[in-house]
Amino acid sequence: MAVKKFEHVPVLASEATGLLITNPDGVYVDGTFGRGGHARLFLSRLSPKGRLIALDRDGEAIAAASSIKDPRFRAFHCPFSEMAEVVRDLAIDQVDGVFLDIGVSSPQVDDARRGFSFRFEGPLDMRMDNSQALTAADWLSQATVGEMVRVFKDYGEEKFASLIARSVEEERKKQAITTTTQLANLVSRVVPHSSKDASQHPATRVFQAIRIKVNQEFEQLKKGLDAAGQILAPKGVLGVITFHSLEDRIVKRFFSLSSNPAQQIDSKLPLRESDLPQATFKHVRRTLPTPEEITNNPRSRSAILRTAERTEVPWRNIGEIL
Ligand SMILES: C[S@@+](CC[C@H](N)C(=O)[O-])C[C@H]1O[C@@H](n2cnc3c(N)ncnc32)[C@H](O)[C@@H]1O
């Protein structure tokens, strides 16, 4: 039987490469290797002295990274929240750029066995790292109605969060919810017909919310941003691509607080200019895909790339206020 090959088209690839790689001799971290679309482009811009450290929490992505035979390249199976430890273990003090392309890859979504998509019948899994214990089905079997409502609302902006959570509670008394189609059909049944949107499956938001919960995506993102701030050299660039507004809000706030930290200080306090905290990032910039890219790769339509340059000011951890 032929092995199915899942492809991933990198988004905002030339824009990200141009903004990130400012020193061809430098050391770079790609925290979300996926299938290496961005990583290969970064390598093509580096000199023989440059280095690229790739991370991914998905073992299949790291297995795919072994196809890159290049002495300048190393790949590690770990979450990007641990990038500072990886860099330290390699005896590297600072890096010249960190790149994060947040979310799931096409190979993860398109492989029915991974259970990310309501479009394919598969186990309700959704773990990016399948060495992790908790699957989506496990979470759905244990969560209280209150927890489900919070997750569906906070991570999916789902209007019918209570209705869906109560229906899950009813259904799991009869039988365990273990497959993608079981959950997708349940959500389709309970969302009122008048609220259904022809352009989006009614289960889209619930699937997004459960995926974010199971993979602790927002906690990872906040820790990853902080870790990048710690390891970047002055003038080093952090570039982050997000695919939905909840993630983008975190990245936007991170760059806003670190480029203008005085906004955290009560303006009524009698402080001199020199007492105010100094910016740890500058030149914050937002880049969107061109209409041509959206036509060629519709998955790029919601992508936002935010980049900024690290200053010389010592790093202050702001993860907990994001
Ligand atoms: C959108 S894809 C990246 C695609 C990649 N840029 C490419 O061109 O092939 C996102 C990847 O990030 C990984 N990922 C998501 N969150 C992660 C985290 N916290 N730590 C490490 N990898 C993560 C996923 O497993 C997935 O492979």
The ligand as an ORCA input file, in Angstrom:
! r2SCAN-3c Opt
* xyz 0 1
  C       1.419     25.754     10.975
  S       2.463     24.407     11.287
  C       4.065     24.975     10.870
  C       4.391     24.779      9.423
  C       5.824     25.091      9.043
  N       6.154     26.481      9.221
  C       6.088     24.661      7.620
  O       6.376     25.524      6.773
  O       6.015     23.465      7.332
  C       2.547     24.375     13.019
  C       3.466     23.328     13.609
  O       3.784     23.786     14.916
  C       3.754     22.714     15.807
  N       3.452     23.273     17.112
  C       2.323     23.877     17.522
  N       2.437     24.276     18.788
  C       3.686     23.945     19.185
  C       4.420     24.117     20.388
  N       3.876     24.699     21.451
  N       5.692     23.694     20.430
  C       6.281     23.103     19.347
  N       5.622     22.882     18.185
  C       4.347     23.308     18.101
  C       2.692     21.780     15.271
  O       2.929     20.455     15.709
  C       2.862     21.949     13.769
  O       3.741     20.986     13.252
*
